[in-house]
Structure formats: structure tokens, C-alpha cells
Amino acid sequence: MAKRPTPKKRKPKSNGRMQHSIFVLHEVRRMRNLQNSPYATIAEPKNKADKALKGITRVKA
């Protein structure tokens, strides 16, 4: 007769919520550290004027 496999520890049905809350915790800490960094400044959008011109489809005469 073959040996029976050793019983494994039961994994909880879903650990997703806990995993997500830990991820959010780390993400909030990371964002806060970035904001408080001495190098943190508000980034200027690149090519702002060019994009505004692209938005104009018709020129009124």
C-alpha cells in the first residue's frame, strides 16, 4: 500500500483584501515620501501650447 501524503496547512480562502490593504499602505507611504522630498515640484505639462493648437479644428473668420 502506498503512503498517504502528509497533510498540508490550509490556506485561507482569500487573502486578496489583506494583500491589497498592505499594498495601499505602502503606496500611500511612497507617495507621501515623494511629496515631502526636497526635489518634489509640480511638473509642467510638456508641449502645452502645441496641444492647445491641435484642439482647434476650425478658425472663425
C-alpha positions in Angstrom: 0.0 0.0 0.0 1.2 3.5 -0.9 2.0 6.0 1.8 -0.6 8.8 2.3 0.7 12.3 1.6 1.3 14.5 4.7 -1.5 17.0 5.3 -0.6 20.5 4.3 -1.6 23.7 6.2 -4.8 25.1 5.0 -4.6 28.4 3.2 -7.3 30.9 3.9 -10.0 31.1 1.2 -9.0 34.6 0.0 -6.1 36.7 1.2 -6.7 39.3 -1.5 -8.2 42.0 0.7 -5.4 41.9 3.2 -2.8 41.9 0.4 -4.5 44.9 -1.2 -4.6 46.9 2.1 -0.9 46.3 2.6 -0.2 47.4 -1.0 -2.3 50.6 -0.4 -0.4 51.3 2.8 3.0 51.1 1.1 1.7 53.1 -1.9 0.4 55.9 0.4 3.8 56.0 2.3 5.7 56.1 -1.0 3.5 59.0 -2.3 3.9 60.9 0.9 7.7 60.5 0.8 7.7 61.7 -2.8 5.6 64.8 -1.9 7.8 65.7 1.1 11.0 65.2 -0.9 13.1 68.4 -1.4 13.2 67.7 -5.1 9.4 67.4 -5.4 7.9 70.1 -7.6 4.8 70.3 -9.7 5.7 69.1 -13.2 4.8 71.4 -16.1 3.0 69.7 -18.9 5.2 69.4 -22.0 4.1 71.0 -25.3 1.1 72.7 -23.7 0.8 75.3 -26.5 1.1 72.7 -29.3 -1.7 70.6 -27.7 -3.9 73.6 -27.5 -3.4 74.3 -31.2 -4.2 70.7 -32.0 -7.5 71.1 -30.2 -8.6 73.9 -32.6 -10.4 72.3 -35.5 -12.0 75.4 -37.1 -10.9 79.1 -37.3 -13.7 81.6 -37.4 -13.0 84.4 -39.9 
